[in-house]
Amino acid sequence: MLVTLSMFILLVEPVTLGVLGNAAFFGCIVSIMIPPTMPVMLFVFAMMTLLMGMLTGWAWSCAAMAASLAARDKVLLASQVQRVQASLAGATNPDSLYSLAIFQGKFLDARSTVVFGVFFWIGTFCLGLLRAKIPKLVLLAVPSFQIFGTIVMDVMVSYGALFPIAQYTLAVSLVLCRLKVNKLIGGLRTPDFFSSYAGCPAKSRPRLTHVPPVPTTFFMAVALAATAIIFPETLNSSWTTDLVDRFLIPVFQRSQLHSKVFSTAPPSEETPVDAWSGLHGQFLGSGAAVSGGLDAVLGSVGFMELEVSYGRLGAKDLIGLTELLRELTSRAMSLGVFANAVQSGYKRSSARETALKAPVEAGKSQVFEHRMDRARRRALEAEAKHSHNLGSLLPILESTSSALRTACDDALLSAMTWLTNTNSTRWMGRPTPNAVEEAYQAQHTRIALLESLLAEFRTDGRAQLCGRFRDRFDENGELTRTSNETSLPFSPASLFMCLAASSNFIWYAEALLAFVKHLHELEDKRRVNKVWFPTGVRKIGHLLRGGRPFGEAANGNPEKIEQVGSDEDTLHGEEVDEIKDALGSAARDPDAKPPKNVRQRISTKLYAFGNWLHTPEAIFALRYSTISVLLWLPQIFPRSAYFTYTEKGLWALIMGQTGLAVFSGDQISQSIQKLAGTAVGLVYGMLIWYIGSGTGSGNRIGLGAAFFVFMIPALAIRLYGPPQYMQSSIMGSITVVLVVGYSWTDAHLATIGNAGVGVNIAWRRALLVVIGMTAATLAMIFPKPTSARRVVRQTQATCIEEVGKIYAGIVGAWLSEQQSDELATTEKGESSPLNPSPFSVEAQKRARGRALALYIKLKGIRMSIGQAGFELSLRGDWPVGDYSELLEKQMAIVEALGQLGIALIHLDSKWRQRLVVKTAFLNPNLIADVTSSIYLISMALRLGTPLPETTPGPLLDRLLYHEEKRQHHRAQHPPTKKTPDSDSDSDDESENTHQIEGAATGKRLTFETLKDERFAMYATAILALASILANVDEMEVVAKRLVGEVRFPGFDRLKQRRGADESA
């Protein structure tokens, strides 16, 4: 606020107003667009980007002016000068009439104007492409570069064609309008006009060393001084605050939700599902907050090594936390799998029961109870009879984990408190050495307690949970068998879910313990504040190049998912090729073979360029440059040039450019916000003007007081309002500045085309906004709008495909583990870098990075779904509910994949191989069914084509089918001998007496096995696989509602007959 007020004081002060000229209010506009509320280092970078953008636009405009002067017809120019001089013969004030002649287009030249237009089209195309290609970067660096570069180019090109001589400092000349026009007139009236440098006297020749527009440089000076003097903040301090507020607090809230789940009764016929559904929704929101917080803190971490800071922690100390933060994010995300599995399981069973009880409608097939349905029903009955259901087990899990959950929360809260204190005691209120030692010892006690409770829960906690099942085992620990077919079997489904929940919480506690222990070590090493000097100057080149856009929303490239992490995590060279080969992701052109010679390579590049012109980014750049040229034309036609100049038509051009968006849904929502903000800003601006000035030409003190008081709430909304309404707040504040600023300059400066004050300025501003937004809307419609709804659909198709790739990568590494171990180990027993282990630390980091990147991409889709609802359509309502449900299923699969990956990492090789050999979850045919279903859904969404009725799913039914085949094959071909790596229970057929989703768990249960920690991880992996199958099934149902279904005549009847046979 102080910077904006300072720029307004410079506007109303007569001395500075004479220096700044009739664009003196531009400094206030820049202060609203880029408020100096960020850390010093980041603000310096933002100002450098802004300056580079303006210099780029200026340099390109100077090149356009030089080329246009070379193309100008000298004979025509001489005749134009003679006509103007003849018309001014005997005039008492020829200088002002010369100025009028320039802006009336008396010196326009068609050839020169065409050159300007070509340069303008190329320049705006490049800047528009930059805006579309990288819509959001750290600190809004690219928007600052693009917007201000375009504004300078607009000014130079709009009025450059009107001047018959070189005016390379025209951007400054418009700011200092009267001075520069007088110099120009002096150049025009010299006798050596044609022989000198474009007619200018030597002392008046413009130089490229002049500064950019003066109000912007005034703002830079004031803002940099204010940022460095008034409550300065380093990036170190800001990053620490964001770490606590935007990441650790959402992690803490997610942990609290997990505790709340344990104390909430699971949904059943007696218990309503509303409470559990609310928890599920809160888990989705907290997951988005955690992933978004991680993306935010990683986005600016590279800049910390470039600044000087003062405090207990240095840049390298904080950067050292990033890998622990990624690990903590991965483990925290898995806490939501349990709630999602419980709710989804209840919904599926309820829907199935409803379908079985419902009467058969005409034209529809009867729903029969399959063997799988009977198995599930019997399992639920067995659990209820023996009090082994979730309602009975959750209270035990809640009580046994209560102390550990409290210890985790205390340790995390203490860590957040310590990080906050390191920020608040940098300069004042520093703690004494005794206080530092007491805080250190208190945290040491908490960490020791957390370690001991974690070790205790691993043994005693699970033992108490498994103790409920002791009556189902004999005195030797063997599972008692049922006496006849009518007896209810032992069902471990709910036990597996509780074991999975306990494993997920243990893994979260381990990641949290590693994080707080690392912070504790820093607390011991960094006991006093010190000055930290830059350590990463060598990285400045990469930072200036921009890197990747952090926080990329779903309305970015729908075909691309950006990785989350630093440059050290990026794959290069052979690693990328190896991963592409392993995942089969190297696409080939089905219509042409690879090029063989130079001609084919060149033609391939041309073909790729032609395809690129049809991308949303290229189409946006074409629209951006085209609308810029079209709105520029009235300023270079002789009949409209003077009118456009006096009525500030330049702002219509700027509004048309800023009103465009890549996708129509985004543009419509932004247009509504900008029009609403303009309307409010007009009223607000007139209110400030008339309160501060009355009916006069303005009073400095009164206007300044009114501006200060009324702009406080406007700027507060701009800075702290909801991000989704930022366009409205920015547009409203800018409109206020334009109304008040133009009114003041018109009342106190002699300008060409004085529009008046107050309401006369306001309605012109409103009309210019409407003209610009209308032009942007027409550009959006023609030739064809880029649909945000289509982008949402294609982005979801890309994310589903990525889900399939991650699933294939995890399962592929799992299945090939034995071969990978042989290839990855040298004769000395060391890991070979050419053949890394599929579960190595490097492989874990890559998999975690891909999963987090996918989750962040999915989080961005949620906002795009809301924006796409604004898109106009003549084809009916948009199925926003189905797309939201599809998004939730993908998030659930990503969380389940994360749980599966963590379980496999903690399992030893023998237990992982048992899952492959002894269960149907990894049957080759079932894996093929899963991947086929995923890629069919992705392809159908991408192309908008219906799915076939005969898809592999439901996958849970396929699981039962493959389990039956496995059991039949085992009965027909019993093993004759044990393998060397098999244990005593590996071939016992009793494994078939306990199942999950109708499939054997692959492990013979004894009571000792039940208490084994490895068995809990084993159960977690099985439940993760079952959750993946269930969610893919539900995702297929939603996809069929969206894209339709290709009917297969007779298939429904065949399915009905098969159901009747199975139910018999």
N, C-alpha and C positions, 0 to 999 in steps of 0.2 A: 504494500500500500504506500509506503514511504517513497519508493522509487517512482511509482505512478504519479503520486502527488508532486514529486520533484520535477518530473517531466511536464506536468501541467503548469507548474510555476514558471518554468522556462517558456512555456507557450504564452502566458499572459503578461510576462515581463517585457516591456517595450524593447529593451536593448537586445535581449536574446531572440525576441520575435523577429527583429530586423535581420539577425544573422541566420536564423532558421528558415524564415520565409513562410510561404503559404502552405507548406506541408509540415509545420512545426508540431502538429498533433501526432505525427507518425511515431514519435518516440513513445507516447502513451500507448499506442496500439501494439507496439513491439513488447512493451512491458506486460501487457495483458496476454499476448500470445505465448511469450516465454517469460513467465514470472521468475524473478531471482530468488526463488525459495529453495534451491537445491544446494548441495555441497559446493564449496568453492571450486574444486577441481572439475566437477561435472559442469558447472556453469561456465567455466573457462572453455571447456571443450564445446559446449553448446554455442558460445559466442564465436569460437573459431569456425564452427560449422556454418553458422549464419553468415559470417564474413566471407567465407569461401564461396558460399552460394551466391552472394551478391556480386563478388568479384567475377565469378564464372559467368553470370548473366551479363555483367558489364562488359567483360572481354568479348563475349560472343556478339553483343550488340555493337561494339566498336568495330569488330570485323565486318559486320553487316553494313555499318555506315561507310567504312572505307571502300567496300565493294560497290555500294550504291553510288558513291561519288565518282568512282571510276566509270560507272555505266551511264552517268548523267549526260544528257545532251547539252554541250556547251553553248551551241547556237541558241537553243530554246531558252537556256538560262539567261543569256544576254538579252534576248527579247523580253523575257519576263521582268528583268531588272529595269529595262528601259520603260516598259509600260507602267510599272509601279512608280518610278521616278517622275514620269510625265503626269501621272494622276495626282502626285503630291506637290506639284509645282505651286509655289506661293503659299504652302501650308505653314501655319504659325508653329506647329509642333510636329515636325516630320518624324521624329523618333517614335512617338506613340503610334503614329499611323503606319510606320514600317512594322511595328510589332503586330498591329492589327492585320496587316497584309500577310504576314507569315502564318498566323493562326487561321486566316481565311483560306489558306491553300493556294495563294498566288504564285508560289514557287514550286508547286508539285510537278513531278516528272514521272511519266508512266514507267520508263525503264528503271529508274532509280527505285520507284515504289515496288516494282515486281521483285527486284533483288532483296529489298527489305522483307517482303512477304515470304520469299523462299527461305531466307535465314530464320525468320520468325517461326515458320512451320517446322523446320528441322530442330531448332532450339527447343520449342515447346514439346515436340515429339520426344526428344531425349529426356527432358525433365519429367514429362508425363510418364514415360516408361520407368524412370527411376521411382516415381511415386507409387506406381502399380506393382513394381517388382519387389520393393522393400517397403511395405506399408507402415511398418513400425519398427524402430530401432531404439537402442538405448538413448534416453534423453530426447526423444523425438528429433534425433539429429538429421535424418533424411528429410522429414517434413520441413524442418527449418531451412535446410539447403535448397530444397525444391521450391518452397513457397516464395522465399525472399529472392531467390535467383530469378524466378518467373516474374515477380513484381518489377525488378529492375529492368528486365528485358521488355516488359510491357511498356514501361515509361520510355525507354530509349527508342523502341521501334515505333511506338504510337506517335511520337512527336518528332522523331528523327527525320522522317520523310518530308516534314513540313519545312525543314531548314535547308537552304541551298548550299551551305558550307559545312565543313566538319565541326561537329560539336560533340566531341568524345566525352565531355563532362556534362552531358545533358541531364543525367540523373541528378547531379549537383545543381545544374542550371535551373531545373524546375523548382528545386528547393530555394535557390537564390534567383528567382525569376527576373526581377527588375534589373539586377546588375548584369546578368549574362545577356539579356536581350539588348541592352545598351551597347555592350561590347560587340555583339553580333552586328548591330546596325552600323556601328563605326566601321566594321570590316566591309560591310556591303557598300558603304559610300566612299571607300578609298578608290583612287583612280587605278591602282594596280591590282584591282580585284581578281582578274583572271590570271595574272602572272604570279601573284603571291600564292602562298599555301591556302588554296581554296578561298582566297579573297580576304584572309585575316591578316592584320598587321602582325609583325614579328612578335611584338610584346604581348599580343593578345592570343597568340596561337595556343590552343589547348594542349595539355600534356597528359599522358597516361598515368602520371604519378599523382594525380589529384586523388583526394579521399573519396570514398563512397558517400551516399546521401548523409548529410550532416545530422539530422535528427537521430538516425540509428547510431552513429558514433557517439553522440551525446548520451544516448541511453546506455551504450556499452560502458562508457566511463562512469556514469552514475551508478549503474547496476553492479559493476565489478567492485567499485568502492564500497557500496552498501553491503554486498555479499561478504567482503573481506573484513569489514569493520563492525557491522551491526549483527551481533549474534552469529559469528562465523561458524561454519560446521564443515568438518572434513568428511570425506567419503568413508573413512574408517569409522567415524562416529555414526554416520547415516546408515552404513551397512550393518553395524551392530544393532541399531534400533530396528531395522527391517528384519534382521534375523530373529529377533525376539517377537516383534509384533506380527509379522507376516508369515513366519514359518513355525517357530516353536510354540506359539500360542495355539494355532490350529492343530498342531500335533498333540498338545495337551488336551484340547477339546475332544479330539478323536479318541484319546485314551479314556477320557471321562465317559464318552458315549459307549465305549467297549465295556466299561464297568456297569453302566446303566443297563446294557443288554443282559448281563448276568443276573441282574436283580429284577428283570421283567419276565413275566410269565409268557412262555411261547404261545403262538396262536394255536387254537384248537376249536373244537365244536363248542366248548364251554367258555373259552376265552376269546374275546373279540380280537380281530387282527389289526384294528386301528392303531393301537399303541405300538405294535411292532412295525407297521408301515411308516409311522412317524419316525421311528428310529432309523429305518432304512433310508428315508429321505434325508435325515440329518447326516448320515454317513456319506451320502452322495455329495452333499454340500461341503462337508469337512474334507473329503478327498479332493474336491476341486480347489479348496483353499490351500491345502498342503502342497499339491503339485504346482499351483500358481505361485505360492510363496517361494518354493524352491527355484522356480524359473526366474522370479524377480531378484532373488539374492545372487543367483549365478550371473545375472545379466550384466552387472556392473563390477564384478569382482576383479576383472583385469585392470581397471583403472586405479585400484588402490595402491599399486606399486609405483605409480607415477607422482604421488603427492608427498608432501611433508606433513606429518601428523604428530600429535603429542598425546600420549596415553600409555596404558599398561600393555596393550596388545599392538603389535605391528602388523603390516600388511601380510607378511608371510605366515604369521600366526593364524590369521583369519582365513587365508587361502588354504591353509592346512586342514581346515574343518570341512571343506567342500565334499571330499569323498565320504566322510562320516555322515554328512547331511544327506547325500544320495542314498546311502545305506539305510539311514533312519527313515527316509521317505518310503523306500521300498517295503520296509518292515511295517511301518504305520499303515500303509495302504492295505496290507493283508489282514489287518484287524477287522475290516468290513466284510470279509468273505463269509464269516459265520452268520451274521445277520442276514445277508443276502441269500445264503443257502437255506436258512430256516424259512424265510418268507416265501422264496420260490418253491420250495418243497411243499409247503402248505397250500399254496395256490394251485400247484399241479394236481395234488391229490384231491383238493376240493373240486376243481374243474372236472376231474375224471369221475368222481362220485356223482356229481350233478349230471354229467352226460349219461352215466349208466342208469340213473333213476328217471331220466326225462323220457316222456312218451315219444314214440317214433312219429315224426312228421311225414306228411305225404311227399313222396319224391326223394326222401333221404334214407340213408342206410341205418340199420339198427346198430347201436354200439354194444359190443359184447365185452365181457370181462375176460381178459387174456390171463394166461398163467402168471405173467408178470404182475398183473393187478392183484391176483389172488395171493402171490408171494408177498407183496407189499402189505396187503390187508392183514395177513397172518402175522407178519413181522410187527405191525402196529399193535395187534391184539396181544402178542407175546410181550412186548415192551410194557403195555399197560397192565397186564396181569402181574408181572414180576417187578413193577415199579422201576423199570429201566428206561422209561421214556424221558424226553427232554425236561418235562415239568418236574420230574423227580431228580434228575442229575444236575440241572442248572443251579439249584440252591447249594449243592455240595461244592460245585466248581466256584461259586461265588464266595463261599465261606473260606475255602482253602486258598484261594488266590487273593483274598482281601488284603492281607498284610503286604504281599508283594506288589499289588497294584498301588497301595498307599505309598510304599517306599519308592516306586517309580515316579509317582507324581511329586513326591517331596524332593527327590533328587533333581527332577526336571525344573521344578519351581525354583529351587535353590540356584541352579545353573542360570536360569533366566534372571534371577535377582542379581547375581554376581555380574552378568554381562551388562545389566542396566546400571549397576553401580559403577562399573568401569567407565561408562559414558558420563554419568552425572558428576563424577569426582575427578575429571580431567584437570580442571583449573581451580575449583573451589570445593571445600568440604572434604578434602582428602583424609582418608582414615589413618589413624595412628598405626604404627607397626604392631602394637598389641591387638588392635581391632582386626587387622589383616590376618594375624596369626589365629585369632579366635574363629574368624569366618572360615579359614582354611581347615582348621581342625573339625569344625562342625560339619563341613561338607565331606571331609574324610570319614567321619563317623557315618554319615548318610550313605556314602558309597560302600563302606564295609557292610552296613546293614543290608543294602540292596544285594550285594554279592552273596551274603549268607542266606538271605531269604530266597534268592533265585536258586541256589544249590539245594535248599530245603524243599522248595516246590517241585524241583525235578524228581525228587524221590518220594517224599511224604505226601505232597499234594496229589500226585497221580495215584499213589497207593490208596488214599482215602476215596478218590473217585472210583477206582476199580474195586474197592471193598464192597460196594453195593452189589457186585456180581459174584461174590464169593460163594453164595449158595448154589450157583450153577456149575460149580466144580467140585470134584470129590476130594478126599483127603490127600490124594497124590497130586492135586492140581490139574487133573485132567477134566475136560469138559464132559459133563454127564450127557448121555445120549437119550433121545426120546424113545419111548417104548413102542409107539405105533404111529401110524401116519396122521392120526387125528390130533396128536400132541403138538403143542405149539413149539416151534423151533427156537433156539437161542438166536436173538437178533442183536447184532452189535452196531446197528445203524446210528442210534442216538449216542452210544458210547464213542463211536468213531467221530461224530461231530464234536463232542465235548473234548476228545483228545486233540482234534485238529484245532479247536479254539484255544486250548491250553498251549499247544505248540506254537501257534501264531503269537500268543502273548509272550511266551518265553523268548522267541526270536526278536520280538520288539524290545523286550527288556534287555536282551544282549546288545542290540544296537544302541539303545539308550545308554546302557552302562559304558559302552566303548566311547560314546560321545562325551558323557559327563566326566569320565576318567581322563580323557584328553584335555578337557577344559580344566580339570583339577590340576593336571601337570602344568598347564600354562599359569594357573593361579599361583603355583609354587615358584615357577621360574620368573614370572613378571609381577613382582611385589611392589614396584614403584613405577611412577610415570617417567617416561623418557621421550626424547625426540626421535622420531623414525624418519629417515631420509629415503628418497626414492631408490628402489632396487630393480625396477623392471623397465628402465628406459629403452632397452633394446626391443621391447614389445610394442613400442609406440607406433611403429609402421603398420603392424597388423590391426591395431585398434583404430587407426585413422582410415584403414581400408574398410573398416566396418564390421568384419567378421560376419557372423550369421545374425539374423534378426531374432532376438530373444522375445519370448511371449508371442510368437506368430499366431495369429488367430486363424480360425478355420476358413475365413474368407481370403486366405493367402492362396498359395498354389494347392489345388485339391489333389494333385498327383504326388505331392512331396510331403514327407514328414521329417522335420528338422530334428537332429540329435540334440540332446541336452548334455552339456558338459563343456569342459575347456578344451583347448587345442590338443592337450596331451591325450585326450580320449579319442581323438579323431583317427580313423583308420586310413592308411595310405597304401598305395602300391599293391604288392602281392596279397596283403591281408584282404583288401577289398575284393580283388579277383577271386580269392579263395572262398570268401563268404558268398559271393554271387554264384559261384559254381556249386557250392554246397546247398544253397537254397533254390537253385534253378531259376534265379531272378533275372538272368540275362535275356532280355526279350529279343526276338528276331523278327525281321520283316517277312511276312508270309507271301508277299508279292514279288520279292526280289532277293537274289542271293547277295552276299557281301561283295562290295566293289572290288574289281581286280586291277584297274588301271587309273591313271590320273583323271581321264575324262569322266569315268564313273564316280570317282570320289568327288569331283567338282559338282557333277549333277546331283549327287546325293546331298551335298551341302545346300544346293539350291532348292532341292525338294524339301529338306528340313526347314529352310528359311520360309518357304511357302506355307508349310504347316504351322510354323511359328506365328505367321501373320494372322492365323485364325484363333490364337490363344486369347483368353480374356485380357491379359496384360497388353498385348499388341493392339487389340481392338480399342482398349481404353486410351492408349497413347495416340492412336489415330483420331479418336474422338476429341481428345484433349487439344491436339494441334489444330484440328479442323475448326472447332468452335472458337479457338483463339483467333484464327485468321478471319473467320466470319465476323466476329465481334470487333475486330480491328479495322475492318473495311470502312465503316462510317467515319473513321478518323482520318482517312487519306483520300476521301472523295471531296472535290472542291465545294460541292453544294452542302455537304454535311460536316465538314471538318471544324468550322468555327462553332457550330451549334453543339457538336459533341464535346469540344474542348470546354466551352463555357458551362455546359450542363454536367460536367464531370463524368463523361461517358466512360472514362478509364475504369471507374469502379464497377460498371456493368461487366466489363471484360474480366476484371479480377473475380467478381462473383460467379461468373459463368465457369471460370476455371476451377475455383475452389468448390463449386457446387457439384462437380462431377465426381462419381465414385465408380469403382471397377464393376460392381454388381448393382443391379437395379433396386433390390431390396434395401441395400445400404444407402443408396442415393435417395430413395424416397423417404426413409426414416431421417436421414440427415437434412433433407430439404424441409421437412416438417419442423424439425428442431430449429433450423436457421431462420425460417419465416417467423416462427413463434418468438425466437430471441430478438429478431429485428423489430417486431411489433412492440414488444415490451421495452426494448432499448430506445425506440423512438419516443414513446411516452415518457420514459424515465429521463431521456436527454432533454426533452422540452421542459420537463419539470425543473431540472437543474438550471437550465438557461434562464427561464422566466423568474425563478425564485432568486437567483443571483444577480439578474440584470434588470428585471422588471420590463418596461417597454423601451428602455434605452439600448445603447450599443454595448453595454456590458461594463461591470465594475470588477476590477481585479480582486479586491478583497471579498466582496460578496460572492462572486462566482467561484473563487477558490474555496471559500467556506462551504458553499452548497455542494461543490464537487467532492470535497473531502468527506462530508457527512454522508452523502447519498451513495458514494462509491464503496463505502466500507461493506455494506451487505452484498453488493454486486460482486465485489472481488472475493468475499468470503465464499459465496456460492461457486465462483470460478475455481477457487483453490480446493475447497473441501466438499463440494457437492458430489452427487453420484456420478461416476465416470460415464455412465451411459447417457447422461444429459449434458456432457461437457460442451457439445456443439452449441446448445442453446445459450449457455452461460457466456461462452466466448463471444458469440455473435451479438448477444445483448450488450455486453460491456463495450465491444468495439463500436457498436452503433451509437451508444451514449457519447463516446469520445468524438466520433465523426460529427454528430449534431452540434455538440458544444464547441469542438475545435474549429469546424468550418464557420460557425457563426462568429466566433471571435476573430479569426483571420479575415473574413470578409468585412467585418466591421472596422478593422484597424489596419488593413493593408490595401493599397491600391492594386487591384488585380483585374485582369481581363475577364469579363463575364461574372460580375458579382451577383451571386444567387440570393443574397439576403441573409436573414438570421432566423433562428427558431423554427417556426412551423414551415417556412419556405424551404429551409434546408431539409427538414424532416420528410416532407412528402416527396422531394426529389430523391432522397436516399431510399425511401421505400420503393419508388418506381424503379430505380436502378437495381435494387435487389430482386424485384419481381422480373425485370428483363433478364438479368443474369441467370436466375433460377429457371425461368422459362426456357431460355436457350439451352441450359444444361439438360432439362427434361426432354426437349426435342432431340438433343444429341443422344440421349439414352435410348430413345425409342427407335431411332433410325440408325442403321438399317434394321437392327434387331437387338432388343435389350438382352444384356447378359444376365440371365436369371440367377438370382441368389438361391432360389429353391433348387435349381439344377446343380449348383455348386455344392450345396449341402448334401444332396444325394450322392454326388460323385465323391465328395470328401468322405462320406460314410463308407462308400464302396472301397476307397483306398485304405481306410482304417481297418475294415473287415479283412481285406487282403493282407494287411500287415499282421493282423491277428493270426491268420493262417501261416504266415512266414515264421512268426515267433513260435507258434505251436510246432511247426515242422522243425524249427531249429532245436527246440528243447527235446522233443521226442527223437529227432535224428541223432543228436549227441548222446542221448540215453541209450538208444539201440546200438549205436556203433562204439560203445564205451570200450568193449574188450579189444576191438581192433585199434581204436585210438590209443589205448594204453600201450599196445605193442609198438605202434609207430612213433609215439611221443617219448619213448624211453630209449636212451642210448645204451651202449654196452656197460657204461659205468653207472647206470641207473638214474641218470639225470634227465630232466625234461628237455626235449629238443625244441628250439624255437620254431623250427619249420613245421613241426607237427604237435601243436600244443594240446594239452589235455582238454577234453570237452567240458570239464568242470574246473578248469584252472581259474586263477584270479582274473586273468585278462578276459577269459570267456564270460565270467560272471559280470565284469564291468560292462562289456559290450551288450550283454543281454539286458542288464539293468538299464543301461542308457536307452536302448530301443523301447523297452516297456514304458519308461518315464516319458519319453518323447511321444509315444502313442497316446498315453493318458492325457498329456497336455494338449495334444491335438484334439482329442475328444472333448476336453473341457472347453476349447474354443468353439466347438460346434454348437454348444448350448446357446451361446450368445448369437451366433449366426442364425439359429433356428428362430429366435425371437425377432431378429431383424428381417428375416425372409417373410415373416407374416405381414409386413407392410407392403409387400410387392403386389401390384395390381395384377389380377388374373381374370380372364374371361371363361375359365374352364371349371369354376367351382372352388369350394373351400380347399385349403391346403391341409393335408392330414398331419398337422403338427403333433398330435398325440402319438401317432405311430412312429414318427421320426424320433420323438423323445424317448419312447419305449425302446426303440432300436438302439439308441445311444446308451441307455442304461444297461442293456444286455451286453454291449461291447465292453463297457466299463467293468461289469461283473466278470466277464471272461478274462480281461487283463489282470484283474485282481487274483482270479483263480490261477492264471498262468504264473503270476508272481509267487503265489503260495506253492505251486508245484515246483518251481525252480528252487526255492529256498529249501523245500523238503528234500529234493534230490541232492542238493549240496551237502546237507547234514547226514544223509544216509550213506552207509558204506557200500562198496561195490556189490557185496553179496546180496544185500537187501534190495538194491536197485535191480539186480538181475532176477531176483525172485518175482518182482512186479512184472517183468517182461515175460517170464516163462510160465508163471503159475496163475496168471489172471488173464481175463479176456479184454481188459482195458487197453492192452497194447497188442491185440490181435492185428496182424497186418491188414486184414480186410476191414476191420473197424477203423484203423487209422486212415485207410483209403476212403472210407465212408465219411469220416470227419473232415478231412481235407477237401474232398469233393463237395461236400455241403457248403463249406465256407467259401470256396471259390465260386461255386454256382450262385450263391447269394450275392457275392461281390460283383460278379459279371452281370447278373440280372439288374442290380441297382445301377451299375455304371451305364449300361446300354438302355435301361428302361424296358427290358423285355420280360415277359412272364416266365415264371419258373415252371418246370414240368411237374405234373402231379406225381410222377413216379420218382421223386427224389430219394436218396438213400435213407432219409429219416423216417420216423423218429429214431434218433440214434440210441436212445435208451432201450428201445425195442430191439435194435440191432445188437446192442450189448448182450441182451438176454439170448438172442439167437446164436451169437458166437460163443457164449458160455455153454449153451447146450451142445454145440458142435464140439467144443473142447472136451466136455465131459464124455460125450459119446466116443470120441477118438481115444481118450484115455482108457475107457472101459474096453474098447476093442484091441488096443495096443498097450497093455500095461508095461511099465518099465521093468526091464530084467535086472538092471544093476544100477547102483547109485553112481552119480558122477562124483569126481573128486571133490568138487566144491559144494556138494549138497550136504545138508545137515540131516539129523535123524528124523525130522518130521516133514521133509520136503516131498515125500511121495505118499503121505497118508491121505486116504480119501476122505477123512473126516473134515478136510478143509471145505467140502461142499455143503456142510451143514450150516454155515454162516455166510451170509451174502450181503452185498451192498448193491442196491438197485437191481437185484436179481442175479448178480455176478459174484462168483467166489472171490474172497479177499486174498486167496493165495497163501495163507499162512495158517498152520494148525495152531489153534488157540489152547494155551495152558494158562494157568493163573500167573505164573512167573513171566510168561511172554506178554501177558496183558499189562504187567507193571513195567515192562522194559521201555525205556525212553525211545529206543529205536522203533518199537512198534507204534508209538504215538506218531512219529514222523512218517512211518509207513502208512498209517491210517490217514494222515494229512494228505499225502500224495494221492491216495485212492479217492478221497473226497474231492480233491481238486480236479481229478480227471472226471469224476461223476458230475461235478458242477459245470465243467466245460461242455460235456455232452448235453446236459439239460439246457444250458443257456443257448447253445447252438440250435437246439430244437425250437426253443421259443423265438430265437432270432429268425428262423426260417418261417415260422407262422406269421410273424410281423411282416417279413419281406413279401410273403405271398399276398397279404392284404394290400400292400403297396403296389406291386407290379402285376398282380394277377397270377393266374395259374392255367397252364395248358392242360385241358381235360384229356384223359385217356379213356376212350369208350370201352366199357366192360371191366376196366380196372377196379372201379368201385364195387361192382358186383363180386368180382373175384376176391377182393379184400373182405367183403362181408361174409362170403362163404368160408374163407379161411378163419375169420374170427369166430364163426359159429362152430367150426371143427375144433378150434383150440379151447373154446369155452365148454365143450362137451366133457 
